[in-house]
């Protein structure tokens, strides 16, 4: 059986995996869904959070694990898991990008979304007056993140969103073939995603090749189809 660490995306928290964690555990796996600094229930002021803070938090958790972990990153979480792989490659069994930003070395999350300049993800982002955090326009959030999610799950999710530390999107990653490149990579593409659209997903995979799994769903399969997602994660762990 495998150990999974599930890393959320922008403005979310570990809560977004609440349907997936019990499914993985019912299969006999261990699954952890930590809050990144400044998000979920973490009390760090989001204005102060850096990409290094994200990496440090996950690296400390990985250092406590007895076996290599399947590290899953959703959306903006792809930036963090990439840099974690550079720092702790020997602690990882695989990297899984769930309709996530997949950066190349020297690039930022913002650089990757700029490959799709008219995406709703970019156009709906609202930066705080001091430039340290951002949120997404509330009117756009349902179609952006939760287009195929039940009204109940959509409402509960929207009530838990928090301002996103902007430094995660604006800090370049430093990745090497020796370290990051030595960890097996999978990309779970979501064909109906309105936030990170399928053409951008496939363009990033062309730049940084991964094994690809396709889900016919929107941006949040942990809500819209958690059973299929858990099955794919289990298959990756067994491969």
Secondary structure as GFF3:
##gff-version 3
##sequence-region A 1 239
A	DSSP	beta_strand	3	7	.	.	.	ID=ss1
A	DSSP	three_ten_helix	14	17	.	.	.	ID=ss2
A	DSSP	alpha_helix	18	26	.	.	.	ID=ss3
A	DSSP	beta_strand	30	32	.	.	.	ID=ss4
A	DSSP	three_ten_helix	46	48	.	.	.	ID=ss5
A	DSSP	alpha_helix	51	63	.	.	.	ID=ss6
A	DSSP	beta_strand	69	74	.	.	.	ID=ss7
A	DSSP	alpha_helix	77	87	.	.	.	ID=ss8
A	DSSP	three_ten_helix	89	91	.	.	.	ID=ss9
A	DSSP	beta_strand	92	98	.	.	.	ID=ss10
A	DSSP	alpha_helix	109	113	.	.	.	ID=ss11
A	DSSP	three_ten_helix	114	116	.	.	.	ID=ss12
A	DSSP	alpha_helix	120	123	.	.	.	ID=ss13
A	DSSP	beta_strand	125	127	.	.	.	ID=ss14
A	DSSP	beta_strand	133	136	.	.	.	ID=ss15
A	DSSP	alpha_helix	138	145	.	.	.	ID=ss16
A	DSSP	alpha_helix	151	160	.	.	.	ID=ss17
A	DSSP	beta_strand	164	165	.	.	.	ID=ss18
A	DSSP	alpha_helix	167	170	.	.	.	ID=ss19
A	DSSP	three_ten_helix	180	182	.	.	.	ID=ss20
A	DSSP	beta_strand	185	190	.	.	.	ID=ss21
A	DSSP	alpha_helix	198	207	.	.	.	ID=ss22
A	DSSP	beta_strand	211	215	.	.	.	ID=ss23
A	DSSP	alpha_helix	221	224	.	.	.	ID=ss24
A	DSSP	alpha_helix	226	238	.	.	.	ID=ss25
###
